[in-house]
Amino acid sequence: MFFEGIDKMWLYTFLAIWIKSLLFLSLLHGKNSATINVARMYFTKPPFLSHILFVVALISFGFLFKNRARAVYYIIMNTLISLMIIGDLFYYRAYGAFLSLNFIKNPQIFNPSGKNLILFHPIDLLFFIDILIVIFILAYNRYVYREAKTKVLAFVLTLVIPVAFIGLDHYRIDVKDTTKGSMMFFRNAWAPFQTMSNLSPIGYHLYDAYRQVTEAKNIKLSEKDVKEINAWYEGKKENIPDNDYKAVFKDKNVIFIQVESLEQFVVNEKVNGEEITPNLNAMLSHSLYFPNIYEQVNNGTSSDADFILNTSLYPVRQGTTFFRYPGNTFNSMPKLMKSMGYNTISTHPENGGNWNWIHFHKSLGFDKSFDITDYNVDETIGPGLSDRTFFKQLVEKLDNEKKPYYAFAPTLTSHGPFEIPKEEKKLNLPKEFDETILGAYFQSVNYVDRQIGNLLNMLKEKGMLKDTVLVIYGDHTGVHKFYQDKLQNINAENSKWLEKDLKIPFIIYNEDFKGSTIETIGGQVDIMPTVAYLMGVPEEKFDNSAMGKILVKTNRNFTVLNYGDIVGMPASAQEKENAVKGIEISDKILQGDYFKDKVK
């Protein structure tokens, strides 16, 4: 008989679930996530044995059942895992992410763009055909497991040994880091596929469940906490009269261009006699230019920049804000602009699941968000759509949008390690310097600068430039943030290029504006309130939520870095203490969802 004996169906169920897990991972990077691509099943080498043991532990509970109830348990487990995998596959085809218990807690972010999620392909039938065959065989042979007894020892062995080994792998890989970062296990990666390939489908969802009941849950703020937060905001206010900058750009479209890894030191700088950013340099004569702005991102790097720029809050201290609190309520830039009659749009030239950005943007209040599935992927450079085709298609989309609009658009091409095609390297650099990480960085930044120049031309050709304000800044530093060790032995014509200063440029451009340089020291947290003030948003709408200052209306010439260091000179010890405390206050705001009952 097909299932004669106690272990055959256990073995079959184990193999079925394991093979389905492998098939699922092999499909994710196939065409339309519907063809097998074995070469890209894993992001990095995973702990294969632990993947297998997740399945063993799951079906170990079958030994606690007797008679045909054991067969029913195996069928139910096989069916549930198959449904989980097919649900993950459908969701990945739509958003580049996977199902999460967080969607139960925050259903509004489940389908943030309102996409069709039933994206079926014929190959998907492979996840269910075996179950139908098993049910047919069991129905035909009614004697299978009729006299099966509970096997407690078998249950204990097939549960305890796998769990112990999985725990050992976690300790070895995540805690002790014996693989020196070459393997990851119970850690959340920026790309959901990486976490999935590290953990396998069963491990991924166990880890997701753990995160939802631990780090991703909100706390209840005490009355003392609320008073402390309110007092901090009162202490932050300066009560300075308005000036001519107020509402100077009122009713104009505004586009945030968040440039990947753009550092301040390249602006108005030359290498081998050539300008690195000639287009940005030319724009300064029609811009408000802030050369003393410091990055304030934390573990979320680029996603933290999205967060800070749209909320004027500091990112969470532990974990990543976009993964931990995607369902929180914020008094955000899109909500402020919507209150002024603006249409609000966000976009990334990558999967919506990367950094969980498209789900978090839903909570930020954007009317619509475009991810890479909304673009024609005709050219990729680095981790996503090239800046050239991204800007070209973005202008086409914005031309059809209701005016005025606020659009938020990060770039990707200048992402480390700054590898761009040879034909796109236009700076004439000495070969030995061009082959260094700094030479690669200059070439990638120069590429982005050219595409910003093309963006201006495209907006002008469509008659959109005159009524548009471009806000350009770096999401964080780049070559100095991630490759400082590779700069030590470079023979650079300017030694200052090798120094790490954490500065990013901040440029607000309009072709009719007479340029001015503002030397005030600030941070990324100051960008949102500054732009809101220039766009005419009444200050009372954000002065009790934004933690930053208005850079064109302040007497404070200092800022706080990510770990609490001060750059500049606070006027008093009290002012310094309050500024540094802002990081702790922001953490409480996030953990307690402070604005939930204060902002619509």
N, C-alpha and C positions, 0 to 999 in steps of 0.2 A: 504493500500500500504506500501511497505517496508520502503520508505523514506518520507512518508507523514509528512508534518510539517517542520518548518524551522530548528529545533534543532537536529533532529535525525541523520543526516549525520555528523553534527559537533561532536555530541557525539560519533558516531561510529569511526570517524577519530581520535579523541582524544584517545579512548580506543585502537585502532589498533596500533597507534604509541607508546603509553605507553607500551603496552604488548610486542611489538617488541623490545623495549629498554630493558625490563626485560629479554626477551629471549636471546638477544645478550649478556648481562652481565653474564647470567647463563651458556652460552656456552664457554666463554673464558677459564675457567679452567677445562673444561671437557676434556676427552681424545681426543687429536688432535683438541681441540677447536671445537668439533662437537657432543659432548654429554652434556646433561644438568647437571650442578653441582650447585645447589641452595646454598649449604653451602659456596661456595667461590665466590658468586656474588659481594661481597663488601670487600674492603681491611680493612676499618674501617666503623663504622656507618656513613652513609651519610645523608644529609638533604633531606629526602624523599619527603617532600611537595614541595620543590623547584624543584626537578626532575620533578614532575607532572606539576608544573607551567611553566616550560620551554615549554612543549607541548602545554599548554593552550595559552601561548603568541604567539607561532608560528602559530597556526591555527586561532588566533583571526582576522587575516587579511581577512579571508573568509567573515566576515560580511560587508566588504567594497564592495563586489561584489554583483550584483543582477542577478536574473534569473538563468539560468543554468551555468553561469560563476562561481557561487559560488561552485557548485558541481565539476566543472573542477579544481578549485583551490584546493579543498580538495584532489582530486585524485592526482594532481601534487605533493602536499606536501607529501602525503603518499608514493608516488613512489620515490620522491627524498630522503626522509629519509630512505626508505628501501634500495635504492642504496648506500647511504652513509654508512649504517650499514653493508651491505654485503661487501663493499669495505674495511671497517675497519676490518671486520672478516677475509677476505682473507689476508690482510696485517699482521694482528696479527699472523695468522698461520705461516707466513713466517719469521717474524722478532720480534714478541713480542712487536710491536708498532702499531700505527694507522696512518692513512692518515693525511697529514698536508699541509697547504697552502705553507709551506716552500719548498715543492717539486716543486712548480711552479717556485719559485724564483731560486732554486738550483736543477734542474732536475738530475744533476749528482749523487746526493746522494739518489735518489728515490729508486733504487734497487741496493744497493752497492755491493751485492754479485752475482748479475745476476740470482736470483732464479726464479723459476716458481711461479708466484703470483696468478694464477687461481687455487686455492685449494678448489674445490667444494665438498660438501657433501650433501646427499639427504635432510638432515634437513634444509638446506638453502632455500628450496622451500617454507617453512612456511612464509618467509618474503614477498612473492609475491602473493600467492594464493588468499588472500583476495582482492587484487586489481583487479584481473581478475574477481572475482565474482561481485564486485561493478560495474565495467565497463559493465558487462553483464546485470545487473539489470537496470542500467541507460539507456542502449541502448533499453531495452525492455519497460521501462516505461518512455516515453518522456515527461511526464507532471511534473516530479519531478523538483522543483525549477523554474518552468516556470514563476511564478508571484512573486518570492521572491524579496523583496526590500532591499536596503542598510540599515543597522542597525548601525548607527554611535555610539549610546550609548552602544550597546552590544560590539562593537569593543573596545571602550575606556575602558570599565570595564574589559574585558578579556585580555587587554594588560597592562594597567596601574597597576592594582592590583597585577598581577603576578610579573611584573618587580619590583614594590616596595617591595614586600615580598622577592624576590631573593636578592635585594640590602640589605635588612635588615639582611638576613642570612649571606651575605658576611661580613657585618660590625660586626655582632655578632660572627661569627666563625673565620674569618681571621684577622680582625682588632683588636677587643677587646679580642679575644681568650677566650671567656667565657667558652668554653668546655675544657680549659687547655690542648690543643693539642690532645684531643681524637677525634676531627673531623677536617677535612680540606675541603675547598670548592674551591675558586679561588686561588689555589696555585699549582705550578708545582712540582710533586713528582719525585723521582729518577726512579720509575717504571711507565711506561705509564698506566698500568692497574690501579694503585692506583689513578692517576688523573682522568681516565675515570670513575671509580666507585664513586669518589667523586662528579663528575659533571654531569654524565649521557651523552649519546652520543650527544645530542643537545648542552648541556652546554659545553662539551669538545671542540667542534668545534667552538663555539662562543669565547671561551677563547683562543683557538689557533689563531683565526683570530685577536683577540685583541693583542696578543703577537707579531704576525708577523708585525703589523703596528706600534708597539711601541718599546718594548725592543729588539726585534730581528733584527731590521733594522740597516743598516750601516749608518754612517754619512760621510759627505764629509770633509776631512781634509783640513784645510786652509794652505796657503803657510807657515804661521808662525808655524803651527803644524808640518809640514814636516821638516822644518829647525830645530825645537826643537828635533825631533826624531833623525835626522841625527847627530846633535851635541851631543846628549846623547851617541850614539854609539862611536863617536870619543873620548869622554871623558872616556869611559869604557876601551879602549885599553891600554895595558901595554907595548907592543913592547919589549918583552923578547925573547932572542935567544932560538931556539929549543934545546931540550936535548935528552937523550937516550930513553926517553919514547915515542918519536914520532914514530908512525907506528909500535910499538912493537908487535901488534897483527894483522898486515896487512894480509889480505886475509883469515883470519879465520872466521868461522861462529860465529855469536854472538846472544845469547839468553838473553833477559831481563826477569828476573823473578821478577815481582812486587808483593811482599808478602803482603797480606792483614794484616794491623794493626801491622806490625813488628816494634818493638821499639829497640833502641840501647842497653838499659840496660840489656837485656836478653843474649846478646852475651858474651861468656866467663864468664858466671855467673852460680852459683850452687844454688840449693834449696834442703834443707834436704840432702846435700852431693852429689846430682846428677846434672850433667850438664843439663841445660835446652836445649841448642842447640849444642849437641856434634858434629854433622856433619858440621855445619857452623864453629865451632871452629877449627875443623881439616882442613877445607879448607883454613884457613887464612895463613897457611905456604906456600900456592901456590897462594896467592892473593895480589892484591893491596887493602888495607883495610883502609877505611876512617871512623874513629869513631866519628867525630865531624860534622856530617851533620844534618841539621835541616829541618823539614817539612815546606812547604810553600803553602800548599793547602788552598783553600778558601771554598766557599759554595758547590762546586762540590765534595769535599772530594776525593774519589777514582778516579772519572773521571778527577778531576784537576791534579792528579798525572799522569794519561795517557797524559794529555795535556802538563804539564811542562816537563816531561821526553822526549817527542818527539819534543818539540819546543824550549825549554829553554826560555819560556816567562812566565810571571806571569798571573794567571787566572784573569778573569774579576771581578771587584769589586761588581757589582750588578747582582743578578741572577747567572746562571751557564753557563760557557763558552760552554760546549757541547750542551746545548739547545739553546743558543742565537746565536752562530756563526758557525754552522756546515758547512756552504758553503764558509767560508773564505779560503784564500790561505796562506800557511805557508812554510817557508824554514825548513822543518822538518827532523828528523833523517832518516825516510825511504827514503826521496828524496836524502839526502846526501849519503846514502849507495847505492842507485840505481845508483848514479853518479859514484860509484866505482865498478859497475858491479854486485851488490848484488840483489838477489831475496828477496822481503820483505813481511813478513807475520805477521798478528796480530790475536790474538784469546782471547776470554773470555769464561769461562765455564758457561755462562748464556745467556739469551736472548739478541739479538742484540739491542733491543729497550731500555734496561735498561741504564739509563743515556744517551741514544741516541748515545752510543759509536760506533756502527758499521757504522753509517752514518758519524760521525765525523772522524773516521779512514779513510774513503774514501777520505775526504779532506786532511788528513795528507799525503796521497800518498801511502798507502800500496797496494801492488799488489793484495793481497787477504786477506780476513778475515774469520775466522771460529767462529761461535757462537755455542751455545749448541745443535742446531739442526744438527750440523755436527759431533756430538759425540754420542756414545752409552751411554745413561744415565743409567748405571748399578749400580751406587752408588751415592747417594746425601748425603752431610753433610752440614748443615747450609743452606745458600741461593742458592746453586748451586751444580754442579758436584764436587765430592770430589777431593781433591788434588791428591790422590793416582791414581785414574783412569784418571784424567785429564793429569797428567804427562805421564802416560803409553801410552795413545792414542796420546798425542802430539808428543812423540818420534817416534811413528809409522808414523805419518804424515810427520814429518821433515825428516825422513829417505828417504822418496820418493820425497822430494823437490829438486829442482835444487840448487846446491852449487856454490858459498857461499851464505848464506842467513842471513838476519837479522830477528829474530822472537821476537815478543813482547807478553808476556804471563802473565797477572795478575792471582793471585790465589784468592780463596774465603773462604776456610774452616775456617780460623782463624778470620772470621768476628764476631764482637760482636753480641750477648752476650757470644761468645766463648763456645757454647754448642756442644760437640762431644760425640759420643757413649761411654758408660762406658768401653767397651772392648778396646777402642783406648786410654784410659788414662793410660799411661805407667809410669808416674812419681809416685814414692812412697811418697805421701804427707800425713801429718797428716790430719785426717778427717775434723777437724774444719777449717783448712786452705784450704783444697781441695774444700770445699763448698763455699768459698768466690769467688768474681769476679776475684781476683788476682790469686787464685789457678786455676780457670777455664782458665784464660789467659795463664798461664804457660803450662797447659796441651795441649791447642790448638796449641801454638807455638811449643811445643815439637813434636806434631803430624806433623806439617808442616816440621819441621827440618828432621824428619825421611823420609818424602816423597822426600825432596831435596836429601837426601842420596841415596834413590832409583833411583832418576833421574840420578845422577852421574853413578850409577851402570848400568842402562839401556843404557846410552850413551856409556859407556865403552864397554859393551857387543856387541854393534853394530859397534864398531870401530869409533865412532863419537866424543868421548871426546877429543882426542888429538888435533883435529882441531877446537875445539869449545871454545869460551869464554863465561862464564856465568856472567852476571851482576845481582847481587842480592841486593835488597834494599826494604825498607818498603814504602807502598803507603802513609802512614801517621801513626802517633802514634795511639794506640788503647785503651788500658785500661785506660790510663791517659787522653785521648782526650774525651771519652764519659762516663767514669764511675768514674771520680775523686771523686765524692761525696760518692761513695761506698767504697773508699779506707780508709776513715778517721778512722774507728774503727777496722781495721784489725791488728791483732797481727802478724807482719811479722818479720822474723829473721834478716832482713836487712832494716833499716828505709829508706834507699835511694830508695828502691823499690816503696815507696809511693810518691816520689817527681816527679813533672811534669817538664820535661826538653825539650820536643819537638824534641828529637834526634831520628833519624832513622839510621840503619846501611847501609853502602854502600860498597859492596864487588865486586871486579872484579877478577874472578878466571879462571886460565888455569892450567892444571896439570903439564905443563913443566915450569911454571913461578916460580921464586924464590920470596917468599912473602916479602912484605914490608908494614909498617904502615905509612900512611900519616896523620899527626895530624892537617893539615890545616882546619880551620873552613870554612864550606860551606853550601849550601842549595841544594834543589832538582834541582834548576835551573842550577846548575853547572854540573850535571851528564851528560847531553847530550854533551856539548862541550868537557868534559874530555874524554868520551868514543870515540867520533869522532876523537880526537887527537890521541888516542892510536891505533885506527883502521887505521890511515893513511889518513884521510880526510884532504885535504889542508885547513889550517886555514882561508884562504881568502874566502872559500866557506861558512863560517858561522859566521865570526867575525862581520858582519854587520846585523846579525839577532838574534844570540844567546845573551841572556842577562846575562848568567852566565859566570864564568871564568873557565879556564882549571886548575883543582886542582893540577896537577903535573907541572904546569908552571905558577906560580903566586907569587906575593909578598903581595897579599891582604889576610890577615888572619881574615876575618870577613864575616858576611852575614846579609841579611835583612829578618826578619820574616814577616809573612803574613800581619800584620797590621802596618808595618813600623818600628818596633823596631830593633835595631842593636845588634847583638851578636858578640863580638870581638872588635878589635881596628883599625878603619880606620886610615890611616896615616895623614889625615888632615880633617878639617871641610868641605872643598870642596868635598873631596872624599866621605865623609859620606852623604852629601847633594845629590850628584849625584846618590849614591847607592839607597837611599830612594826614590828618584824621579823616579827610574826605574819602580816602581809599577804604578805610574801615566802614564808614557810613554807607558807601556805595555797595559794599558787600552785604550789609544788612538790608538795604533796599531790594537787592536782587533775591536774597534768601527769603525775605518776607513778602515779596511781591507788593511792595509798599504802595504802588500807584493803582492797585487793582480797583479800589473803590473811589479813586480820585480823578481818574481819566476815563473818558468814554472811548 
